[in-house]
Amino acid sequence: MDMLVVKLFLLDLSNIGCIERVVSFLGVGLLMLVIGEFAPLPPRAAETAR
């Protein structure tokens, strides 16, 4: 995911206008928030030992 964001910021956004760039940043940020909200957290080590 990190490489995708770096590619987006360095390569894909270099050839578009200002408004499109702002919308892209907002869209990617919103998508990251949604993924972070619904992605399950790994179990803690103390809970799995019980």
PDB file of N, CA, C and O in Angstrom:
ATOM      1  N   MET A   1       0.829  -1.189   0.000  1.00  0.00           N
ATOM      2  CA  MET A   1       0.000   0.000   0.000  1.00  0.00           C
ATOM      3  C   MET A   1       0.872   1.250   0.000  1.00  0.00           C
ATOM      4  O   MET A   1       0.544   2.250  -0.639  1.00  0.00           O
ATOM      5  N   ASP A   2       1.989   1.183   0.725  1.00  0.00           N
ATOM      6  CA  ASP A   2       2.876   2.346   0.787  1.00  0.00           C
ATOM      7  C   ASP A   2       3.430   2.699  -0.584  1.00  0.00           C
ATOM      8  O   ASP A   2       3.503   3.869  -0.957  1.00  0.00           O
ATOM      9  N   MET A   3       3.819   1.670  -1.328  1.00  0.00           N
ATOM     10  CA  MET A   3       4.377   1.920  -2.663  1.00  0.00           C
ATOM     11  C   MET A   3       3.322   2.509  -3.600  1.00  0.00           C
ATOM     12  O   MET A   3       3.639   3.331  -4.460  1.00  0.00           O
ATOM     13  N   LEU A   4       2.090   2.095  -3.433  1.00  0.00           N
ATOM     14  CA  LEU A   4       1.007   2.635  -4.249  1.00  0.00           C
ATOM     15  C   LEU A   4       0.810   4.121  -3.984  1.00  0.00           C
ATOM     16  O   LEU A   4       0.619   4.895  -4.922  1.00  0.00           O
ATOM     17  N   VAL A   5       0.852   4.523  -2.731  1.00  0.00           N
ATOM     18  CA  VAL A   5       0.679   5.930  -2.369  1.00  0.00           C
ATOM     19  C   VAL A   5       1.858   6.756  -2.872  1.00  0.00           C
ATOM     20  O   VAL A   5       1.665   7.865  -3.370  1.00  0.00           O
ATOM     21  N   VAL A   6       3.071   6.234  -2.749  1.00  0.00           N
ATOM     22  CA  VAL A   6       4.253   6.948  -3.248  1.00  0.00           C
ATOM     23  C   VAL A   6       4.153   7.120  -4.754  1.00  0.00           C
ATOM     24  O   VAL A   6       4.431   8.203  -5.270  1.00  0.00           O
ATOM     25  N   LYS A   7       3.761   6.069  -5.471  1.00  0.00           N
ATOM     26  CA  LYS A   7       3.602   6.167  -6.925  1.00  0.00           C
ATOM     27  C   LYS A   7       2.537   7.200  -7.277  1.00  0.00           C
ATOM     28  O   LYS A   7       2.714   7.992  -8.202  1.00  0.00           O
ATOM     29  N   LEU A   8       1.439   7.188  -6.540  1.00  0.00           N
ATOM     30  CA  LEU A   8       0.371   8.151  -6.799  1.00  0.00           C
ATOM     31  C   LEU A   8       0.868   9.575  -6.638  1.00  0.00           C
ATOM     32  O   LEU A   8       0.620  10.421  -7.497  1.00  0.00           O
ATOM     33  N   PHE A   9       1.566   9.845  -5.546  1.00  0.00           N
ATOM     34  CA  PHE A   9       2.007  11.208  -5.269  1.00  0.00           C
ATOM     35  C   PHE A   9       3.116  11.662  -6.211  1.00  0.00           C
ATOM     36  O   PHE A   9       3.123  12.820  -6.627  1.00  0.00           O
ATOM     37  N   LEU A  10       4.044  10.791  -6.554  1.00  0.00           N
ATOM     38  CA  LEU A  10       5.198  11.209  -7.350  1.00  0.00           C
ATOM     39  C   LEU A  10       4.953  11.154  -8.851  1.00  0.00           C
ATOM     40  O   LEU A  10       5.400  12.047  -9.572  1.00  0.00           O
ATOM     41  N   LEU A  11       4.268  10.151  -9.336  1.00  0.00           N
ATOM     42  CA  LEU A  11       4.127   9.990 -10.781  1.00  0.00           C
ATOM     43  C   LEU A  11       2.765  10.422 -11.307  1.00  0.00           C
ATOM     44  O   LEU A  11       2.682  11.219 -12.241  1.00  0.00           O
ATOM     45  N   ASP A  12       1.717   9.906 -10.721  1.00  0.00           N
ATOM     46  CA  ASP A  12       0.385  10.137 -11.275  1.00  0.00           C
ATOM     47  C   ASP A  12      -0.090  11.575 -11.108  1.00  0.00           C
ATOM     48  O   ASP A  12      -0.785  12.094 -11.981  1.00  0.00           O
ATOM     49  N   LEU A  13       0.265  12.224 -10.017  1.00  0.00           N
ATOM     50  CA  LEU A  13      -0.218  13.578  -9.765  1.00  0.00           C
ATOM     51  C   LEU A  13       0.637  14.656 -10.413  1.00  0.00           C
ATOM     52  O   LEU A  13       0.292  15.836 -10.351  1.00  0.00           O
ATOM     53  N   SER A  14       1.740  14.274 -11.030  1.00  0.00           N
ATOM     54  CA  SER A  14       2.624  15.283 -11.617  1.00  0.00           C
ATOM     55  C   SER A  14       2.070  15.866 -12.914  1.00  0.00           C
ATOM     56  O   SER A  14       2.512  16.931 -13.345  1.00  0.00           O
ATOM     57  N   ASN A  15       1.117  15.191 -13.538  1.00  0.00           N
ATOM     58  CA  ASN A  15       0.618  15.634 -14.841  1.00  0.00           C
ATOM     59  C   ASN A  15      -0.822  16.133 -14.817  1.00  0.00           C
ATOM     60  O   ASN A  15      -1.430  16.289 -15.876  1.00  0.00           O
ATOM     61  N   ILE A  16      -1.381  16.386 -13.638  1.00  0.00           N
ATOM     62  CA  ILE A  16      -2.767  16.848 -13.594  1.00  0.00           C
ATOM     63  C   ILE A  16      -2.838  18.236 -12.976  1.00  0.00           C
ATOM     64  O   ILE A  16      -1.871  18.722 -12.389  1.00  0.00           O
ATOM     65  N   GLY A  17      -3.983  18.854 -13.118  1.00  0.00           N
ATOM     66  CA  GLY A  17      -4.172  20.214 -12.637  1.00  0.00           C
ATOM     67  C   GLY A  17      -4.383  20.296 -11.138  1.00  0.00           C
ATOM     68  O   GLY A  17      -4.393  19.288 -10.432  1.00  0.00           O
ATOM     69  N   CYS A  18      -4.548  21.511 -10.676  1.00  0.00           N
ATOM     70  CA  CYS A  18      -4.643  21.781  -9.236  1.00  0.00           C
ATOM     71  C   CYS A  18      -5.911  21.193  -8.617  1.00  0.00           C
ATOM     72  O   CYS A  18      -5.842  20.533  -7.580  1.00  0.00           O
ATOM     73  N   ILE A  19      -7.051  21.424  -9.231  1.00  0.00           N
ATOM     74  CA  ILE A  19      -8.319  20.936  -8.681  1.00  0.00           C
ATOM     75  C   ILE A  19      -8.345  19.410  -8.677  1.00  0.00           C
ATOM     76  O   ILE A  19      -8.777  18.794  -7.703  1.00  0.00           O
ATOM     77  N   GLU A  20      -7.887  18.811  -9.755  1.00  0.00           N
ATOM     78  CA  GLU A  20      -7.851  17.350  -9.821  1.00  0.00           C
ATOM     79  C   GLU A  20      -6.915  16.773  -8.772  1.00  0.00           C
ATOM     80  O   GLU A  20      -7.187  15.710  -8.214  1.00  0.00           O
ATOM     81  N   ARG A  21      -5.824  17.459  -8.504  1.00  0.00           N
ATOM     82  CA  ARG A  21      -4.868  17.004  -7.492  1.00  0.00           C
ATOM     83  C   ARG A  21      -5.496  17.051  -6.097  1.00  0.00           C
ATOM     84  O   ARG A  21      -5.324  16.127  -5.303  1.00  0.00           O
ATOM     85  N   VAL A  22      -6.217  18.122  -5.807  1.00  0.00           N
ATOM     86  CA  VAL A  22      -6.878  18.251  -4.503  1.00  0.00           C
ATOM     87  C   VAL A  22      -7.919  17.152  -4.330  1.00  0.00           C
ATOM     88  O   VAL A  22      -7.986  16.519  -3.276  1.00  0.00           O
ATOM     89  N   VAL A  23      -8.729  16.924  -5.355  1.00  0.00           N
ATOM     90  CA  VAL A  23      -9.751  15.882  -5.289  1.00  0.00           C
ATOM     91  C   VAL A  23      -9.100  14.513  -5.123  1.00  0.00           C
ATOM     92  O   VAL A  23      -9.611  13.669  -4.386  1.00  0.00           O
ATOM     93  N   SER A  24      -7.984  14.289  -5.797  1.00  0.00           N
ATOM     94  CA  SER A  24      -7.263  13.023  -5.669  1.00  0.00           C
ATOM     95  C   SER A  24      -6.754  12.812  -4.254  1.00  0.00           C
ATOM     96  O   SER A  24      -6.910  11.725  -3.698  1.00  0.00           O
ATOM     97  N   PHE A  25      -6.146  13.834  -3.663  1.00  0.00           N
ATOM     98  CA  PHE A  25      -5.648  13.730  -2.291  1.00  0.00           C
ATOM     99  C   PHE A  25      -6.788  13.424  -1.325  1.00  0.00           C
ATOM    100  O   PHE A  25      -6.654  12.565  -0.453  1.00  0.00           O
ATOM    101  N   LEU A  26      -7.902  14.123  -1.478  1.00  0.00           N
ATOM    102  CA  LEU A  26      -9.042  13.890  -0.594  1.00  0.00           C
ATOM    103  C   LEU A  26      -9.615  12.485  -0.775  1.00  0.00           C
ATOM    104  O   LEU A  26      -9.962  11.819   0.200  1.00  0.00           O
ATOM    105  N   GLY A  27      -9.710  12.044  -2.014  1.00  0.00           N
ATOM    106  CA  GLY A  27     -10.233  10.704  -2.284  1.00  0.00           C
ATOM    107  C   GLY A  27      -9.354   9.610  -1.709  1.00  0.00           C
ATOM    108  O   GLY A  27      -9.851   8.664  -1.097  1.00  0.00           O
ATOM    109  N   VAL A  28      -8.046   9.734  -1.904  1.00  0.00           N
ATOM    110  CA  VAL A  28      -7.118   8.731  -1.374  1.00  0.00           C
ATOM    111  C   VAL A  28      -7.126   8.758   0.150  1.00  0.00           C
ATOM    112  O   VAL A  28      -7.094   7.704   0.785  1.00  0.00           O
ATOM    113  N   GLY A  29      -7.168   9.936   0.740  1.00  0.00           N
ATOM    114  CA  GLY A  29      -7.227  10.031   2.195  1.00  0.00           C
ATOM    115  C   GLY A  29      -8.489   9.400   2.754  1.00  0.00           C
ATOM    116  O   GLY A  29      -8.436   8.691   3.759  1.00  0.00           O
ATOM    117  N   LEU A  30      -9.614   9.647   2.119  1.00  0.00           N
ATOM    118  CA  LEU A  30     -10.876   9.050   2.554  1.00  0.00           C
ATOM    119  C   LEU A  30     -10.839   7.535   2.406  1.00  0.00           C
ATOM    120  O   LEU A  30     -11.304   6.810   3.286  1.00  0.00           O
ATOM    121  N   LEU A  31     -10.292   7.058   1.303  1.00  0.00           N
ATOM    122  CA  LEU A  31     -10.169   5.615   1.094  1.00  0.00           C
ATOM    123  C   LEU A  31      -9.288   4.971   2.161  1.00  0.00           C
ATOM    124  O   LEU A  31      -9.603   3.884   2.644  1.00  0.00           O
ATOM    125  N   MET A  32      -8.198   5.620   2.532  1.00  0.00           N
ATOM    126  CA  MET A  32      -7.323   5.092   3.587  1.00  0.00           C
ATOM    127  C   MET A  32      -8.040   5.052   4.933  1.00  0.00           C
ATOM    128  O   MET A  32      -7.872   4.100   5.695  1.00  0.00           O
ATOM    129  N   LEU A  33      -8.827   6.062   5.228  1.00  0.00           N
ATOM    130  CA  LEU A  33      -9.595   6.065   6.476  1.00  0.00           C
ATOM    131  C   LEU A  33     -10.610   4.926   6.510  1.00  0.00           C
ATOM    132  O   LEU A  33     -10.776   4.272   7.540  1.00  0.00           O
ATOM    133  N   VAL A  34     -11.281   4.691   5.399  1.00  0.00           N
ATOM    134  CA  VAL A  34     -12.270   3.613   5.333  1.00  0.00           C
ATOM    135  C   VAL A  34     -11.587   2.259   5.487  1.00  0.00           C
ATOM    136  O   VAL A  34     -12.076   1.399   6.220  1.00  0.00           O
ATOM    137  N   ILE A  35     -10.467   2.061   4.806  1.00  0.00           N
ATOM    138  CA  ILE A  35      -9.730   0.800   4.931  1.00  0.00           C
ATOM    139  C   ILE A  35      -9.252   0.610   6.362  1.00  0.00           C
ATOM    140  O   ILE A  35      -9.344  -0.493   6.900  1.00  0.00           O
ATOM    141  N   GLY A  36      -8.749   1.654   6.978  1.00  0.00           N
ATOM    142  CA  GLY A  36      -8.294   1.565   8.360  1.00  0.00           C
ATOM    143  C   GLY A  36      -9.418   1.269   9.333  1.00  0.00           C
ATOM    144  O   GLY A  36      -9.201   0.605  10.347  1.00  0.00           O
ATOM    145  N   GLU A  37     -10.594   1.744   9.044  1.00  0.00           N
ATOM    146  CA  GLU A  37     -11.738   1.509   9.926  1.00  0.00           C
ATOM    147  C   GLU A  37     -12.213   0.061   9.853  1.00  0.00           C
ATOM    148  O   GLU A  37     -12.577  -0.521  10.875  1.00  0.00           O
ATOM    149  N   PHE A  38     -12.214  -0.515   8.676  1.00  0.00           N
ATOM    150  CA  PHE A  38     -12.770  -1.853   8.502  1.00  0.00           C
ATOM    151  C   PHE A  38     -11.733  -2.967   8.529  1.00  0.00           C
ATOM    152  O   PHE A  38     -12.107  -4.139   8.575  1.00  0.00           O
ATOM    153  N   ALA A  39     -10.464  -2.649   8.502  1.00  0.00           N
ATOM    154  CA  ALA A  39      -9.424  -3.683   8.551  1.00  0.00           C
ATOM    155  C   ALA A  39      -9.336  -4.234   9.971  1.00  0.00           C
ATOM    156  O   ALA A  39      -9.269  -3.461  10.928  1.00  0.00           O
ATOM    157  N   PRO A  40      -9.336  -5.547  10.121  1.00  0.00           N
ATOM    158  CA  PRO A  40      -9.273  -6.119  11.471  1.00  0.00           C
ATOM    159  C   PRO A  40      -7.878  -5.964  12.074  1.00  0.00           C
ATOM    160  O   PRO A  40      -6.869  -6.063  11.375  1.00  0.00           O
ATOM    161  N   LEU A  41      -7.842  -5.723  13.365  1.00  0.00           N
ATOM    162  CA  LEU A  41      -6.574  -5.639  14.073  1.00  0.00           C
ATOM    163  C   LEU A  41      -6.086  -7.042  14.395  1.00  0.00           C
ATOM    164  O   LEU A  41      -6.895  -7.928  14.669  1.00  0.00           O
ATOM    165  N   PRO A  42      -4.784  -7.257  14.367  1.00  0.00           N
ATOM    166  CA  PRO A  42      -4.279  -8.577  14.759  1.00  0.00           C
ATOM    167  C   PRO A  42      -4.471  -8.785  16.259  1.00  0.00           C
ATOM    168  O   PRO A  42      -4.445  -7.820  17.022  1.00  0.00           O
ATOM    169  N   PRO A  43      -4.662 -10.023  16.690  1.00  0.00           N
ATOM    170  CA  PRO A  43      -4.855 -10.269  18.121  1.00  0.00           C
ATOM    171  C   PRO A  43      -3.586  -9.967  18.911  1.00  0.00           C
ATOM    172  O   PRO A  43      -2.473 -10.103  18.405  1.00  0.00           O
ATOM    173  N   ARG A  44      -3.779  -9.557  20.153  1.00  0.00           N
ATOM    174  CA  ARG A  44      -2.636  -9.267  21.013  1.00  0.00           C
ATOM    175  C   ARG A  44      -1.996 -10.575  21.458  1.00  0.00           C
ATOM    176  O   ARG A  44      -2.672 -11.598  21.567  1.00  0.00           O
ATOM    177  N   ALA A  45      -0.705 -10.539  21.713  1.00  0.00           N
ATOM    178  CA  ALA A  45       0.028 -11.745  22.105  1.00  0.00           C
ATOM    179  C   ALA A  45      -0.450 -12.275  23.453  1.00  0.00           C
ATOM    180  O   ALA A  45      -0.498 -13.490  23.645  1.00  0.00           O
ATOM    181  N   ALA A  46      -0.804 -11.400  24.388  1.00  0.00           N
ATOM    182  CA  ALA A  46      -1.245 -11.825  25.715  1.00  0.00           C
ATOM    183  C   ALA A  46      -2.593 -12.540  25.652  1.00  0.00           C
ATOM    184  O   ALA A  46      -2.840 -13.461  26.429  1.00  0.00           O
ATOM    185  N   GLU A  47      -3.461 -12.127  24.742  1.00  0.00           N
ATOM    186  CA  GLU A  47      -4.776 -12.752  24.636  1.00  0.00           C
ATOM    187  C   GLU A  47      -4.701 -14.119  23.977  1.00  0.00           C
ATOM    188  O   GLU A  47      -5.501 -14.996  24.301  1.00  0.00           O
ATOM    189  N   THR A  48      -3.767 -14.323  23.066  1.00  0.00           N
ATOM    190  CA  THR A  48      -3.669 -15.605  22.379  1.00  0.00           C
ATOM    191  C   THR A  48      -3.023 -16.666  23.254  1.00  0.00           C
ATOM    192  O   THR A  48      -3.223 -17.855  23.005  1.00  0.00           O
ATOM    193  N   ALA A  49      -2.253 -16.282  24.274  1.00  0.00           N
ATOM    194  CA  ALA A  49      -1.587 -17.246  25.148  1.00  0.00           C
ATOM    195  C   ALA A  49      -2.554 -17.862  26.154  1.00  0.00           C
ATOM    196  O   ALA A  49      -2.245 -18.906  26.728  1.00  0.00           O
ATOM    197  N   ARG A  50      -3.685 -17.265  26.380  1.00  0.00           N
ATOM    198  CA  ARG A  50      -4.640 -17.763  27.380  1.00  0.00           C
ATOM    199  C   ARG A  50      -5.415 -18.928  26.889  1.00  0.00           C
ATOM    200  O   ARG A  50      -6.257 -19.459  27.613  1.00  0.00           O
TER     201      ARG A  50
END
